């Protein structure tokens, strides 16, 4: 049998032995469905999916432990902190999303907003500088 998947950026045990929590803001019919399953397979103790109420049952069936309906609740303002945020939509500012990260948390931006020219350069450099 092959060894389990491991990644240096995968959710793993924190300093107190607790599994790290991940938040996935996603479109439930695209890459987000894979992200939920991968996070669970790599050992995330808690996966929170942010999607529409219509897709709540789908993301739960894929392994999400909690589902936040983006139409009724803003995950960046509820006070919870996440070790990993996989943002597949990027409809919040970097400052808002960073507020929901733990101090050593990881933010993965994945929407491919279609920026070109200098806009692409700014989009790639901005998260590094902030």
N, C-alpha and C positions, 0 to 999 in steps of 0.2 A: 504494500500500500504506500502511496506517495505521502511525503510529510505534509502537514498543513501549510497553507499559504501564510507567509509572513512578509511584512514590509516594515521598514524603519519608520514610516509615517502611519502605520496602522494603529487603530485604537488599542492600547495595551494597558497593563496594570499601572496605576499611578503609584505615588510614593507611599500611600497608605494601603496598598494592596487592592484597592477598588478598581474595577474596570472603568475605563474612561467612557464618557458620554459623547455621542455624536448627534449633531443636528443636520438634517438634510433638507434644504429648501429646494423643491424639485417640481418638475412637471411629471406627474405620475405615469405618463405614457411614453417616457423616453429614457434617457440615461439614468434618471432617478430610480427607476425600478431596479436597475442593476446595482446602483449604489447602496440601496438598502440591504440587498442580499450580500454584497461584498463586505459591508461593514459588520454585519452579523457573523459572517464566515471568518472574518479576521479577529473576532473576539470582542466587539463592542458590547458592553453590558446593557446599554440603553441607546436605542436609536429613536430619535424624534423626527418625524417627517412633517414638513409644512407643505400643505397642498389644499385643494378645494375639498369641501365636505363630500362632494360627489365621489371622490377617489379614496375616501378614508378606508373603506372596507378593503379595497385593493391593496393599499400600502400596508395595512395590518396583516393581510394574508401573506405578504412578502417578508414580514418580520419586524415591522415598525412596532415599537413598544408604546409609543405615544404619537398621536396625530394632532397637529394644530391646524385648524381651518384658518387660512390666511385672511378670509373675509371677516372674521369675527375676533381674531386675536393676533397681536403683533409679537412674534417671538423675540424681537430685539428689545422689547420694553417690559417683559414679564419678570425680569430679575434673575432668570436662570442663566447659568454659565455652561458653555459647552467646550469640550476639549478639541472638537473638530467640527467645522461647519463647511459643508460641501454645498456651495451656492450655485445652483443650476439655472437661476433666473436673473439674479443681480438686479432686483427691483428696489433695493435698499442701498443707502449710501454706505461707503466703507466704514464711516464712523459709527453708524447704527449697528452694523453687523459686528464690528470689533467690540462693541459694548456687551455683546452676548458671548464673547469668547473668554475663556480663562486666561490668566496672564501668559501662559505658555501654550495657548491654543493654536491650532492650525486652521487657516482659512484657505479653502480651495475655490477659486472662481472658475466657472466652467461654461458660462453662457455663450461666449463667442459673439459679442454684441455687434460684430461687423465693423468695428472701428478700422479706419484706414489712415495712411499717412501719419502726420504728427499725432493724431488722435490715438492711433494704435500704440505709438511710443509712450504717450502719457498713460494710457490704460495699463501697459505692462510695468511701467516704472512707479506709478503712484502707490500701489500696495506695498512696495519695498520701502518707500520713503515715509509712509505713514506709519 
